[in-house]
Amino acid sequence: MTELNAERARQAIVEHTRRLTESAAAAEPDAPVPTTPEWTLADLVEHVGQTQHWTAQIIERRITDPAQLPTEVAALPADPRDWREWLSESAQRVASAFSDDALAAPVFNPAGDERPGARFWLINVLNETIVHGFDGARAAGRASGGTSDGAADTGMDGDVGSALISHHLAMLTSPTWEMLRPESAHAIRGTGQTLQWLATDTADGVGAWFVERRPDGATWQPGTQPADVTVTGPAGALLLTLTRRLPLAAGDAAGVSIDGETDLVRHWLDNTAHVAD
């Protein structure tokens, strides 16, 4: 699997933010968000816009010291009619911040892994935009949660979905996750249980991620190996399954199939929720 092209990531941030604005315009601000039950649509819009502005500051200022991370956040306009412009501005700002020069500059990587910091933030803000864009679509009744081809429902191309799956697994197996979410990191340890995730809509035919639950911590690597359970489907549907936006019960409708020990998949999903999920 190849790394997602930066220009593709920038374009996807802008496009999926535009889709969120359409969802926000199609529902009331206090509409509940089914996939993040404690949030309203207004909370969701605020979170995405603030995250984009906040991330842009990190890249614009080339922050290498976590003690210097921004402490102020952008204010959500009180009038929902102003949300479209506000989100468009935040998306354009963060996409523009990730210039080629910025991507080559040293920046703090909160995951604590080997990725360049700017590359981490680019994929992270793309992930926030796309996953929460799906949340917004659900809140506005614009996403059914699964269609016969999966990709049409998620709105993600295979290369974008694949990059976000790699980011998701990198976070779950990072030193930072162990430090901040020890209960999750410990729960996904094991005695050699293995899970294989296969995407069927990437440019090279199949995107693959192999996960092993070891006694000292879960690990992942790209590629295929024999596994206790294999989950196959479009990359977008796999990502939304991993982030618990699509339940396993909806897998068939989204083009996702499971071959092997389904309980291993359920255990993984039950113990890998992010705080905002």
C-alpha positions in Angstrom: 0.0 0.0 0.0 1.3 3.5 -0.9 1.0 6.5 1.3 -1.9 8.8 0.5 -0.8 11.7 -1.8 -0.9 15.0 0.1 -2.9 16.7 -2.6 -5.5 14.0 -2.4 -5.7 14.4 1.3 -6.1 18.2 1.0 -8.9 17.8 -1.6 -10.7 15.2 0.5 -10.6 17.5 3.6 -12.3 20.3 1.6 -14.8 18.0 -0.1 -15.9 16.1 3.0 -16.2 19.4 4.9 -18.5 20.6 2.1 -20.6 17.5 2.6 -20.9 18.2 6.3 -22.1 21.7 5.6 -24.9 20.2 3.4 -25.9 17.8 6.2 -25.9 20.7 8.7 -28.2 22.7 6.5 -30.6 19.7 6.2 -31.2 19.3 9.9 -31.9 21.3 13.0 -28.9 22.4 15.1 -30.1 20.3 18.1 -30.6 17.2 16.0 -29.1 14.2 17.9 -26.2 12.4 16.3 -26.9 8.7 16.4 -23.3 7.6 16.1 -22.1 10.0 18.9 -25.1 9.9 21.3 -24.0 12.7 23.6 -23.6 15.2 20.7 -26.0 17.3 18.8 -25.4 18.4 15.2 -24.2 21.8 16.5 -21.7 20.0 18.7 -20.5 18.1 15.7 -20.1 21.2 13.5 -18.3 23.0 16.3 -15.9 20.1 16.9 -14.9 19.7 13.2 -14.4 23.4 12.6 -12.4 23.9 15.8 -10.3 20.8 15.1 -9.4 22.1 11.6 -8.5 25.6 12.9 -6.6 24.2 15.8 -4.6 21.8 13.6 -3.9 24.6 11.1 -2.3 26.6 13.9 0.0 23.7 14.8 1.3 23.4 11.2 1.4 27.2 10.5 3.5 27.7 13.6 5.6 24.5 13.0 5.1 23.5 16.7 7.6 20.9 17.9 7.1 21.3 21.6 3.8 19.9 23.0 3.8 22.6 25.7 3.3 25.1 22.9 0.2 23.6 21.5 -2.7 26.1 20.9 -4.9 26.7 23.9 -7.6 28.8 22.3 -10.2 27.4 19.9 -12.3 29.1 17.2 -15.8 30.1 18.2 -18.8 28.5 16.4 -21.0 31.2 14.9 -24.3 31.5 16.9 -26.4 31.7 13.7 -26.5 28.3 11.9 -26.8 30.2 8.6 -23.2 31.2 9.1 -21.9 27.6 9.6 -21.3 26.9 5.9 -18.9 29.9 5.5 -17.2 29.1 8.9 -16.6 25.4 7.9 -15.5 26.3 4.4 -13.0 28.7 6.0 -11.6 26.2 8.4 -11.3 23.5 5.7 -9.5 25.8 3.3 -7.2 27.1 6.1 -6.1 23.7 7.3 -5.7 22.3 3.7 -3.6 25.3 2.8 -1.5 24.9 5.9 -0.2 21.6 4.7 1.9 23.0 1.9 4.8 20.8 0.6 7.2 22.9 2.7 5.1 22.4 5.8 5.0 18.7 5.3 8.8 18.6 5.2 9.2 20.7 8.4 9.6 19.2 11.9 6.3 19.2 13.8 5.3 17.4 17.1 3.8 14.0 16.5 1.5 13.2 19.5 1.2 9.5 18.5 4.9 9.1 19.5 5.5 6.8 16.5 7.9 7.0 13.6 5.6 9.1 11.3 6.7 12.7 10.5 4.6 15.0 12.7 3.0 17.0 9.8 2.0 13.7 8.1 0.4 12.6 11.3 -1.7 15.8 11.6 -2.7 15.7 7.9 -4.1 12.2 8.1 -5.6 12.9 11.6 -7.6 16.0 10.5 -8.7 14.1 7.4 -9.9 11.3 9.6 -11.8 13.7 11.9 -13.4 15.4 8.9 -14.5 12.2 7.1 -15.7 10.2 10.1 -17.6 13.1 11.7 -18.9 14.0 8.2 -20.5 10.5 8.2 -21.9 11.3 11.7 -23.4 14.5 10.4 -25.0 12.7 7.4 -26.6 10.2 9.8 -27.9 13.0 12.0 -29.5 14.6 8.9 -30.9 11.4 7.6 -28.6 11.5 4.6 -26.7 8.2 5.2 -28.5 4.9 5.5 -25.6 3.1 7.2 -25.0 0.7 4.3 -25.8 0.1 0.6 -25.1 -2.8 -1.7 -21.7 -1.4 -2.7 -20.6 0.2 0.5 -18.4 2.8 -1.1 -21.3 4.8 -2.4 -22.7 5.0 1.2 -19.4 6.1 2.8 -18.4 8.6 0.1 -14.8 7.4 0.4 -12.5 6.3 -2.3 -10.5 3.2 -1.6 -7.1 5.0 -1.2 -8.5 7.5 1.3 -10.3 4.9 3.3 -7.1 2.7 3.3 -5.0 5.6 4.6 -7.4 6.2 7.4 -7.4 2.5 8.4 -3.7 2.6 8.6 -3.8 5.7 10.8 -6.5 4.2 13.0 -4.4 1.1 13.6 -1.3 3.1 14.1 -3.0 5.1 16.8 -4.3 2.1 18.6 -0.9 0.5 18.8 1.1 3.7 19.5 3.0 4.5 22.7 0.6 7.4 23.2 -2.5 5.1 23.2 -0.8 2.9 25.8 -0.2 6.0 28.0 -3.6 7.7 27.6 -5.9 4.7 27.2 -4.2 1.9 29.1 -7.5 0.1 29.6 -7.9 -0.2 25.9 -4.3 -1.0 25.2 -4.3 -3.8 27.8 -7.7 -5.2 26.6 -6.4 -5.7 23.1 -3.3 -7.6 24.3 -3.6 -11.4 23.8 -1.8 -14.6 23.3 -1.4 -14.6 19.6 -4.9 -14.0 18.3 -4.9 -12.6 14.8 -7.2 -10.4 12.7 -6.9 -9.7 9.0 -8.6 -6.7 7.4 -8.9 -6.7 3.6 -10.1 -3.8 1.5 -11.4 -4.7 -2.0 -11.5 -1.3 -3.7 -7.9 0.0 -3.5 -5.9 0.9 -6.7 -3.7 -2.2 -6.4 -6.7 -4.5 -5.9 -6.5 -5.3 -2.2 -5.5 -3.2 0.8 -4.5 -5.4 3.7 -3.8 -5.0 7.4 -2.7 -7.8 9.7 -3.3 -7.4 13.5 -1.7 -9.6 16.2 -2.7 -9.5 19.8 0.6 -10.2 21.6 1.2 -10.4 25.4 3.2 -7.2 25.3 0.7 -5.3 23.1 -1.2 -5.4 19.9 0.7 -4.9 16.7 -0.3 -4.4 13.0 1.5 -4.5 9.7 0.4 -4.2 6.1 -0.1 -7.3 4.1 -1.9 -10.7 4.4 -1.2 -13.6 6.6 -3.3 -16.6 7.8 -5.6 -15.2 10.6 -8.2 -16.4 13.1 -10.7 -14.0 11.5 -10.7 -12.1 8.2 -12.9 -9.0 7.6 -13.3 -8.1 4.0 -15.1 -5.1 2.3 -14.7 -1.7 0.7 -12.1 0.4 2.6 -14.7 3.0 3.6 -17.0 0.5 5.1 -14.1 -1.2 6.9 -13.1 2.2 8.4 -16.6 2.9 9.6 -16.8 -0.6 11.1 -13.5 -0.1 12.9 -14.6 3.3 14.2 -18.0 1.8 15.2 -20.1 3.9 12.8 -21.3 0.8 11.1 -22.4 -2.1 13.4 -21.2 -5.6 12.5 -24.9 -6.5 12.1 -25.0 -4.1 9.1 -22.0 -5.6 7.5 -23.7 -7.5 4.7 -25.6 -4.3 3.6 -22.3 -2.4 3.5 -20.4 -5.1 1.6 -18.5 -6.3 4.6 -18.1 -10.0 5.2 -16.5 -11.9 8.1 -14.7 -15.3 7.8 -13.6 -16.9 11.1 -14.0 -16.1 14.7 -16.5 -13.2 14.8 -16.1 -12.8 18.6 -12.5 -11.7 18.0 -13.8 -8.8 15.8 -16.4 -7.9 18.4 -13.8 -7.9 21.2 -11.5 -5.6 19.2 -14.3 -3.1 18.4 -15.7 -3.2 21.9 -12.3 -2.2 23.3 -10.9 0.3 20.8 -13.4 3.2 21.0 -11.9 6.7 21.0 -13.1 9.1 23.7 -15.3 11.0 21.4 -17.0 7.9 19.9 
